[in-house]
């Protein structure tokens, strides 16, 4: 569910939604989502001073707290 949530948000922000790739890695009770976007779209996902990335991480953490698991988002170049 976390992956679909992040994918929906990110695809809404970028110019090239087909280039969005999310790899999901489980580490104990933590899920690490590794996000890659198209070449010109990284700034749209991070935002000024990282505000958009922080907002996405906040929504992600709020969505997974109910079942006791944790999730983190890594934005890769």
C-alpha distances in whole Angstrom, upper triangle without the diagonal:
4,5,5,6,9,10,11,13,14,15,17,19,20,23,22,19,19,20,17,15,12,13,11,13,13,16,17,15,14,11,13,11,15,15,18,19,23,26,27,23,23,25,23,20,22,24,27,27,24,23,20,18,19,17,14,14,15,12,10,12,12,9,9,13,12,12,14,12,12,11,13,14,17,18,21,24
4,6,5,6,8,10,11,12,14,16,17,19,22,21,18,19,19,15,14,11,11,9,12,12,15,16,13,11,9,10,8,12,12,16,17,21,24,24,21,20,22,20,17,18,21,24,24,20,20,17,15,15,14,11,11,12,10,7,9,10,7,7,11,12,12,13,11,10,8,10,10,13,15,17,21
4,5,5,6,9,10,11,12,14,16,16,19,18,15,15,15,12,10,7,8,7,11,12,15,17,15,13,9,10,7,10,10,13,14,18,21,22,19,18,20,19,15,17,20,24,24,20,20,17,15,16,15,12,12,14,12,9,12,14,11,11,15,16,15,16,14,13,10,11,10,12,13,15,18
4,6,5,6,9,10,10,12,14,16,18,17,13,14,15,12,11,9,11,11,14,16,19,20,18,16,13,13,11,13,12,14,15,18,21,22,19,19,21,19,16,18,21,24,25,21,21,17,16,18,16,12,14,15,12,11,14,14,11,12,16,17,17,18,16,15,13,14,13,15,16,18,20
4,5,5,6,9,10,11,13,15,18,17,14,16,16,13,13,11,13,13,16,17,19,21,18,16,13,14,11,13,12,15,15,19,22,22,18,18,19,17,14,17,18,22,23,19,18,15,14,15,13,9,11,12,9,8,11,11,9,11,14,15,16,17,15,14,12,13,12,15,15,18,21
4,5,5,6,8,10,11,12,16,15,12,14,14,10,10,9,11,11,14,16,18,20,18,16,13,12,9,10,9,12,12,15,18,19,15,14,16,14,11,13,15,19,20,16,15,12,11,12,11,7,9,11,9,7,11,12,11,12,15,17,18,19,16,14,11,11,9,11,11,14,17
4,6,5,6,8,10,11,14,12,9,11,11,8,8,7,11,12,15,17,20,22,21,18,15,14,10,11,9,11,10,13,17,17,14,14,16,14,11,14,17,20,21,18,18,14,13,15,14,10,12,15,12,11,15,16,14,15,19,20,20,21,19,17,14,14,11,13,12,14,17
4,6,5,6,9,11,13,13,9,12,13,10,12,11,14,15,19,20,23,25,23,21,17,17,13,15,12,14,13,15,19,18,15,16,17,14,12,15,17,20,22,19,18,14,14,16,14,11,13,15,12,12,16,16,14,16,19,20,21,23,20,19,16,16,14,16,15,18,19
4,6,5,7,9,13,13,10,13,14,11,13,12,15,16,19,21,23,25,23,20,18,17,13,14,12,13,12,15,18,17,13,14,14,11,9,12,13,17,19,15,14,10,11,13,10,8,11,12,10,10,14,14,13,16,19,20,21,23,20,19,16,15,13,15,14,16,18
4,5,5,6,10,10,8,11,11,8,10,10,14,15,18,21,23,26,24,21,18,16,12,12,9,10,9,11,14,13,10,10,12,9,7,10,12,16,17,14,14,10,10,13,11,9,12,14,12,12,16,17,16,18,21,23,23,24,22,20,16,15,12,13,11,13,15
4,5,6,8,8,5,8,9,7,10,11,15,17,20,23,25,28,26,23,20,19,15,15,11,11,9,11,14,13,10,12,13,11,9,13,14,18,20,17,17,13,13,16,15,12,15,17,15,15,19,20,18,20,23,25,26,27,24,22,19,18,15,16,14,16,16
4,6,8,10,7,11,12,11,14,15,18,20,23,25,28,30,28,25,22,21,17,18,14,14,12,13,16,15,11,13,14,10,10,13,14,17,20,17,16,12,14,16,14,12,16,17,15,16,19,20,18,21,24,25,26,28,26,24,21,20,17,18,16,18,19
4,7,9,8,12,12,11,14,15,19,20,23,26,28,30,29,26,23,21,17,17,13,13,11,12,14,12,8,10,10,7,7,10,10,14,16,14,13,10,11,14,13,11,15,16,15,16,19,20,19,22,25,26,28,29,26,24,21,19,16,17,14,16,17
4,6,6,9,9,9,12,14,18,20,23,26,28,31,30,27,23,21,18,16,13,11,8,8,10,9,6,8,9,6,7,11,11,15,17,15,15,12,13,16,15,14,17,19,18,18,22,23,22,24,27,29,30,31,28,26,22,20,17,17,14,15,15
4,6,9,9,10,14,16,20,23,26,29,31,34,33,30,27,24,21,19,15,13,10,8,10,8,7,10,11,9,11,14,14,17,20,18,19,15,16,20,19,17,21,23,22,22,25,26,26,28,31,32,33,34,32,29,26,24,20,20,17,17,16
4,5,6,8,11,14,18,21,24,27,30,33,32,29,25,23,19,18,14,12,8,6,9,9,7,11,13,11,12,15,16,20,22,20,21,17,18,21,21,18,21,24,22,22,26,27,26,27,31,32,33,34,31,29,25,23,20,19,16,16,15
4,5,6,9,12,15,18,22,25,27,30,29,26,23,21,17,16,12,11,8,8,12,12,9,12,14,12,12,15,17,20,23,20,20,17,17,20,19,16,19,22,20,19,23,24,23,24,28,29,29,31,28,26,22,21,18,18,15,16,16
4,6,8,11,15,18,21,24,27,30,30,27,23,21,17,16,13,11,9,8,12,13,11,14,17,15,15,18,20,23,26,23,23,20,19,23,22,19,21,24,22,21,25,26,24,26,29,31,30,32,29,27,23,22,19,19,16,16,16
4,6,10,13,16,19,23,26,29,28,25,22,19,16,14,10,8,6,5,9,11,9,11,14,13,13,16,18,22,23,21,22,19,18,21,21,18,20,23,22,21,24,26,25,25,29,31,30,31,28,26,22,21,17,16,14,13,12
4,7,10,13,16,20,22,26,25,22,18,16,12,11,7,6,5,7,10,12,9,10,14,12,11,14,16,20,22,19,19,16,15,18,18,15,17,20,19,17,20,22,21,22,25,27,27,27,24,22,19,17,14,13,11,11,12
4,7,10,13,17,19,22,22,19,16,13,10,8,6,5,6,9,12,14,12,12,16,15,13,15,18,22,23,20,21,18,16,19,19,16,17,20,19,17,20,22,20,20,24,26,25,26,22,20,17,15,12,12,10,10,11
4,6,10,13,16,19,19,16,12,10,6,5,5,6,9,12,15,17,14,14,17,16,13,15,19,22,23,19,20,17,15,17,17,14,14,18,16,14,17,19,17,17,20,22,22,22,18,17,13,12,10,10,9,10,12
4,7,10,13,16,16,14,10,8,6,5,7,9,12,15,17,20,18,16,20,19,16,18,21,25,25,21,22,20,17,19,20,16,16,19,18,15,17,20,18,17,20,22,21,21,17,16,13,12,10,10,11,11,13
4,7,10,13,13,10,7,6,5,6,9,12,15,18,21,23,20,19,22,21,18,19,23,26,26,22,23,20,17,19,19,16,15,18,17,13,15,18,16,14,17,19,18,18,14,13,10,10,10,10,12,13,16
4,6,10,11,8,6,5,6,8,11,14,18,21,23,25,23,21,24,24,20,21,25,28,27,23,24,22,19,20,21,18,16,19,19,15,16,19,17,15,18,20,18,17,13,12,10,10,11,11,14,14,17
4,6,7,6,5,6,9,11,15,18,21,24,27,29,26,24,27,27,23,23,27,30,29,25,26,24,21,21,22,19,17,19,19,15,15,18,17,14,16,18,15,14,11,10,9,10,12,13,16,17,21
4,6,5,6,7,11,13,16,20,23,27,28,30,28,26,28,28,24,24,28,30,29,25,26,25,22,22,23,20,18,20,20,16,16,19,18,15,16,18,16,14,11,10,10,11,13,14,17,18,22
4,5,8,10,14,16,20,23,26,30,32,34,31,29,31,31,27,27,30,33,31,27,28,27,24,23,24,22,19,21,21,17,16,19,18,14,15,17,14,12,9,9,11,13,16,17,21,22,25
4,7,10,13,16,19,23,26,30,32,33,30,28,30,30,26,26,29,31,30,26,26,25,22,21,22,20,17,18,18,15,13,15,15,11,11,13,10,8,5,6,8,11,14,17,20,22,26
4,6,10,13,16,19,22,26,28,30,27,24,26,26,22,22,25,28,26,23,23,22,19,18,19,17,14,15,16,12,11,14,13,10,11,14,12,10,6,5,5,7,11,13,16,18,22
4,6,10,13,16,19,23,25,27,24,22,24,23,20,20,23,26,25,21,22,20,17,17,18,15,12,15,14,11,11,14,12,10,12,14,13,12,8,6,5,6,9,11,14,16,20
4,6,10,13,16,20,22,24,21,19,21,21,17,17,21,23,22,19,20,18,15,15,17,14,11,14,15,11,11,15,14,12,14,17,16,15,11,9,6,5,6,7,11,12,16
4,6,10,13,17,19,20,18,16,18,18,14,15,18,21,21,17,18,16,13,14,15,12,10,14,13,10,12,15,14,13,16,18,17,17,13,11,7,6,5,6,8,10,14
4,7,10,14,16,18,15,13,16,16,13,14,17,20,20,16,18,16,13,15,16,13,12,16,16,13,15,18,17,16,19,22,21,21,17,14,11,9,6,5,6,7,10
4,7,10,13,14,12,10,13,13,10,11,15,18,18,15,16,14,11,14,15,12,12,16,15,13,16,19,18,18,21,23,23,23,19,17,13,11,7,6,5,6,9
4,7,9,11,9,8,12,12,10,12,15,18,19,16,18,15,13,16,17,14,15,19,18,17,19,22,21,21,24,27,27,26,23,20,17,14,11,9,6,5,7
4,7,8,6,6,10,10,8,11,14,17,18,16,17,14,13,17,17,15,16,20,19,18,21,23,22,23,26,28,29,29,25,23,19,17,13,12,9,8,8
4,6,5,7,10,10,10,13,15,18,20,18,19,17,16,20,20,18,20,23,22,21,24,27,26,27,30,32,32,32,29,27,23,21,17,15,12,11,9
4,6,7,9,11,11,13,15,17,19,17,20,17,17,20,21,20,21,25,24,24,27,29,28,29,32,35,35,35,32,29,25,22,19,16,13,11,8
4,6,7,8,10,12,13,15,17,16,18,16,16,19,20,19,21,24,24,24,27,29,28,30,32,35,36,36,33,30,26,23,19,18,14,13,11
4,5,5,7,9,10,13,15,14,15,13,13,16,17,15,18,20,20,20,23,25,25,26,29,31,32,32,29,26,23,20,16,15,11,12,10
4,5,5,6,8,11,13,11,13,11,10,14,15,14,15,18,19,18,21,23,23,25,27,30,30,30,27,24,21,18,14,12,8,9,8
4,5,5,6,8,10,9,11,9,10,13,14,14,16,18,19,19,22,24,24,26,28,31,32,32,29,26,22,19,16,14,11,12,11
4,6,5,9,11,10,10,8,9,12,13,12,15,17,17,18,20,22,22,24,26,29,30,30,28,25,21,19,15,15,12,13,13
4,6,9,11,8,9,6,6,10,10,9,11,14,14,14,17,19,19,21,23,26,27,27,24,21,18,15,12,11,8,11,11
4,7,8,5,7,5,5,8,10,9,11,13,14,15,17,19,20,21,23,26,27,27,24,21,18,15,12,11,8,11,11
4,6,5,6,5,7,9,10,11,13,14,15,17,19,20,21,23,25,28,29,29,27,24,21,18,15,15,12,14,15
4,5,6,7,9,11,12,13,15,16,18,19,21,22,24,26,27,30,32,31,29,26,23,20,17,17,15,17,17
4,6,8,9,9,12,14,14,15,18,19,20,21,24,25,26,29,31,30,28,24,22,19,17,16,14,17,17
4,6,5,6,9,10,11,12,14,15,16,18,20,21,23,26,27,27,24,21,18,15,13,13,11,14,15
4,6,5,6,9,10,10,12,14,15,16,18,20,21,24,26,26,24,21,18,16,14,14,13,16,18
4,5,5,6,9,10,11,12,14,15,17,19,20,23,25,25,23,20,17,15,12,13,12,15,16
4,5,5,6,9,10,10,12,14,15,17,19,22,23,22,20,17,14,11,9,9,8,12,14
4,5,5,6,9,10,10,12,14,16,17,20,22,21,19,16,13,11,10,11,11,15,17
4,5,5,6,9,10,11,12,15,16,18,21,20,19,16,14,12,11,13,13,17,19
4,5,5,6,9,10,11,13,15,17,19,19,17,14,11,10,8,11,11,15,17
4,5,5,6,9,10,11,12,15,17,16,14,11,9,7,6,9,11,14,17
4,5,5,6,9,10,11,14,16,16,14,12,10,10,10,13,14,18,21
4,6,5,6,9,10,12,15,15,14,12,10,11,11,14,15,19,22
4,5,5,7,9,11,13,13,11,9,7,8,8,12,14,17,20
4,5,5,6,10,11,11,9,7,6,7,9,13,15,19,22
4,6,6,8,10,11,11,9,10,11,13,17,19,22,25
4,6,7,9,10,10,9,9,11,13,17,19,22,25
4,6,6,7,6,6,7,10,12,16,19,22,25
4,6,5,6,7,9,12,15,18,21,24,28
4,6,8,10,12,15,18,21,24,27,31
4,6,9,11,15,18,21,24,27,31
4,7,10,14,17,20,23,26,30
4,7,10,14,17,20,23,26
4,7,10,14,17,20,23
4,7,10,13,16,20
4,7,10,13,16
4,6,10,13
4,6,10
4,7
4
